[in-house]
Amino acid sequence: MFDTAGSASDVMIDLRNVWKIFGHRSQEAMQAVRERKLTKAEVLDEFDCVVGVADASFQVKKGEIFCVMGLSGSGKSTLVRHINRLLEPTAGQVIVDGQDVTALRPKELADMRNRKIAMVFQDFGLMPHRSVRDNVAMPLEIRGVAQNARWQAAQNALDLVELSQWGDKYAHELSGGMQQRVGLARAIAADAKVLLMDEPFSALDPLIRRQLQDEFIALASQMGKTTVFITHGLDEAVRIGDHIAVMRNGEIVQTGTPEQIIMEPADSYVADFVAGISRINLIRAHSLVSPLDGPAGPIPPNALRMPETATLKELIMASVAHDAPLVIDRPNGEPLGMISKNDLLAGIIHGTNDG
């Protein structure tokens, strides 16, 4: 598993060895798992309990988008519901912005859900008897914010999601994509530090889904919110996520950047996920370089300088346009290495110049 840990001041969400076992004998089952290392199947057979999440740990840094992906039944939606404690963990800790969510009393928990964590669901969750503006303003109404102030906040949020003129409409008057925008606007108006998004775009048509993905990426960058984004699609996770956790049977089997997941799958399950995805926009220059004192030799005078974050696509386009050797620079401007046309071909075929 790749290490995504940061310093304590950088981390917004910290899941530590979280377990969720469903069933009347869940505590007995948990003890048996610890003492006898029972498998998921053995827990079901012996205790009639279902392991929904098994020993899950990860950290999410402030301001990043962390995607949790897996097939249906992998445990990803169960896992995200522990962050705002919609589900009680059988074991483990959940730390959000320095607070142990698992130790909060009911009033403290309600306050955290209302002020610090906002959730966007797949089914929109809009109140049909409320206008769009009232739906967006609802978290602020719960806090007791005055009507004028909450309506202004709602209007600002609607402006951000390009629904400025729809505040007086009702949910049934909006398309599915527009309703999902309303759900996102509600989370924005709440001004929470953390957004939890449970497959928010999966029910939409592909074209609308991609448009909303693009809009969300732009909004996330603008607002700097910490986001946990649940999806069953690798393409969506790769487009949106700074880091990705891949789940199977309640376990996190790999965590890493999109590039790491694509280029270094932890097992055959992850490899099957990534087999059909294009690498051209994922692989970056630092994965393809040859050292300057190696086969690439000295820097030619006509070399084109490119940053180490340049994608394979950008490198190919630059190589075709300039027909010159590519020298890859570190962030401080020092040369990291060179990339030849053979390296680019190897990147297309294999993902790195190692073959």
N, C-alpha and C positions, 0 to 999 in steps of 0.2 A: 504494500500500500504506500502511496506517495504521501509525504508529510506536508500537510497544509497548515501546520501550526504557526502561529505568530506570537509576538509578545502579548502579555495579558492586556495591555492597553489597546492593542490592535484588534482584539477578538470581540465580536458582538455576541455570537452564539457558540456555546461549547456543550456538545453532547458527550457525556461520559458513561460508556458501558451501559447503555439503555436497553432494557428488556421489556417486552410486553407479551405476556402470556394470558390468553383469554380462557376463562373457564372457572368453575366453582373451586377447583383445587389448584389454583394458579400458584399460591405460595408453596404448597407441597411440591408442585412441579418445578418451581424455581430452585428449591433446595436440592431436589434430585439432579437437576441439570448441573448445579455447582459441584455436588459431591460425586456424581457418577457419570458426568459428561454425556447425558442422554441426548440423542438426536431429536429432531423435530418429529419424526415418525414415531419414535419411542415414547415421547411425551404424549402424543395423541393416543397411542395404544394403551399406555399405563394409567394416564390420569384423565383422559378424555378432555384434554386441553390443547389449544392451538397456539403455537409460537408465532406471533405476528411480527415481532422485531427481536432480533437476537444479537445482544452485545454490540450495539451500534455506537460508534464514536466518530465525531468529526468536529472541526472548528470552522466557523464562518467569520471572515474578517469584516470589519466595518466597511460598508459601502460596496461590497462585492455581491455578485449574483452567483449563488451556489445552487446548482441543479442536482436534484435527486431523480434518477431515472431507473426504469426497470419494467418488466412485463407486468400485466395485470396480476394481482395477487402476490407481488414481490415484497410488499410491505411499505412502499414509499409513502402512501397517503396516511397509513397508520403512524409512521415515523414522524411526519410533519405535525401531526396533531398533538404530539408531546411537547412541542416547543411552546405553545400557548396553553398547554395542559387541558385540552379538550379530552384527552385520554390520560389517565394516571399510569405512570410507568410501574411495572412490577418490580423493577430494580433499576438503579442507575440515577444519574443526576442530569439536570438540564439547567445550564447557566445562561441567562440572557442579560446582557449589559451589566454584568457583575452580580446579578441577583440569582439566587437559587430558586427557580420557578417551582420546583418540587416541594419547597419548604414554605411557600406563601400561604397565608390564611385566606379564607374566601374573599374578604373585602380587598385585601392586597392583590389577589389574583384578578379580581374583576377590574381593579384599577389598572393593572398592567395590560390586560386585554384591551381596555378602552383607550389607553393613552400611548402605549409603547409598541403594541403588536396589532397589525391589521391583516385580515385574511380575505383573499379573493378566491371564490369557489368556481368550479366548472359550471354550475347551474345558475350563476349570476346572483341569486339570493335577493332579488329586488321585491319590495313590498308593492303588490299590485294596486292598492288603494292610495298610495302616496305618489306625488309627482316625482319626476326625475330629480328636481332640486331637493325635495324633502328626503328622498332616498340617500342622496349624497351627503346631506347635512345630518343624517341620523346619529352618527357617532358623537357629533358635537352637541346635539340635543340631549343625548344621554348624559353628557358631562354638565349640562345646565347652562351652556353658552346661550347668550341672548339671540333672539331670532335674526336680527339684522346682521350680527357678526357671523353667525353660522351660514346664513344665506350668501353672504359675501365670500366666505371661504368656499362654499359649494360652487359658486359661480366661477371663482378662480380655478378650481379643479376642473370644472366642465370646459373652461377655456383651454386648459392644458391638453385635454383629450379630444379637442375639436368638436365639442357638443354645445357650444355657446348658446345656440338658439333653441335648445331642446329642454330647458329647465322646467317649463310648464306642462310638458307632455307626460304620458304615463307609459309604463313598461310595455304594454301591449301595442303601443304605437311605434315601437322601435324594432329594428332588425336585431338578429342575434349578436352581430358584431357591435352594434351600438349599445345593446344592453350590457355587454361585457365591458365596454368603455365606461359605462355608468358605475359598474362594480369597481373598476380601477379608480375612477374619480372619487368614489366614497373612501377608498383607502388613502388616497392622496389628501383629501380634505381632513382626515383624521390626524394627519401629520405624525404618523407613527414612525419610530426609528426602524422597525422591522416589518417587512411585507412577507406574508406567507401566501404563496400562489399555488393552488392545487389543480393542476391541469386546466388552467383558465381558458386556453384557446382550443382545446382538443375537440370540442363539439362544433367548431366553426368550419366553414368551407376552406380549402387550402389557400386560396387567394386572400381571403379575409384574415386567416390565421397568420400568414406571412406579413401582411400589412401591420397587424397588431403587434407582432413580434418586433418589427422594426420600430414602431412607435414606443413600445415598452423599453427597448434598449436605449433609445434617445432620452426618454423620461427618466430612466434609472440613472443614467449618467448625469443628467441635469439636477436631479434631486439628491443623489448620493445615498439612497436608501439601501440598507442591507436586506437582501432578498433571498429567500429559499423558494425555489421554483420546482414544482413536481411535474414530471412529464414521462410519457412512455416512449417518446420519440428521440432517437439519438440526434437527428438533424436539428431538432429544436434545442436540445441541450447544448449542442456544439455552437449554435448560432448565438445563444443567449448567455451561457454560463462562463464565468471566470474559472470555476472549478466544477467538477462533476463527481458525484458518488453513484456508483452502479450497484443496484440491489438485486438479490436473488434469494428467494425463500426466507425473507426476513433478515438476511445478512447483507452487510456492505462488503462487496467482493473487491472493489477497487475505488480509490479516490485519486483524482489528479486533474491537471489542466486538460482541456480538450485535446491538445496535442499529445499529451502523455497517454491518454486513453486510446487514441487512435493508433499511435505508433508503438505502444508497449502494453497491449492488452494482457491482463493478469492471468487469464485462463481462457479456455475454449468458449465459455459463455460470453465473455466480453468480446472475444475475437469474432464470434458470429454476429454480434451487434454492429461492429465496425467494418465488417467485410465489404459492404456495398457502398460505403460513404466516400465521397471524393476528398482527396487529401490536399488538393491544390490550394485551397484557402486556409488550411490548418497548419501545414508544415512551415516552419519558419527557418530563416537563414542559419541560425546558430546550430541547427541539427544537420546541416549539409556541408559545413565548411571543412576544408583541408587546412592543416596548420601551415603557416608561412614558411617554416623551415622543413616542410615535408615535400611531397611530390609537386605541389603547386609552384615551388621556387620563389624567387624574389618578386616584388610587386612591379608589374609592367607599367611604363609611364602612361599608357592609355587606359589604365584600369578605371572602372566605374565603381564609386564607393556607394555601398548600400548599408542600411542599419541592420543589426542582428535580428530585429523584429520583423523584417520584410518577409512576406509570405512567398511560398513557392510560385504562385501565380505572378506576383510582382517581379520576382527574380527572372522568370521566363520572359515576361514582357520586356523587361529592361535589357536582357541579353539579346533578344531579337532586334530591338530598336537600335541598340548601340554596337552590337557585334564586338564587344570588348570583354576582357576578363572582369569578373566581379570580385571586388574586395569588400569583405564584410567588417563593419566597424562596431566596436563596443559603444555603449552609451556615452563614454567620455571621449569618443573620437579615435581611440587607439584601434589599430587593425586587429581583428580576431583571427582572420584567415581568408582563404580564397575559395571561390566556387567555380568549377569548370562546367562546360556543357555536359560532360559525362556525369558530374555530380547532380545536375538538374534532372537528367534522365533517370538516374538511380533514385532520386527523390520521388519522381512520378511513379516508378514501378514498385519500389520497396518502402519508401518513406524516409530513408536516410541514405547517405553515401556509403554505408557499410554493406549494402545489399542484404 
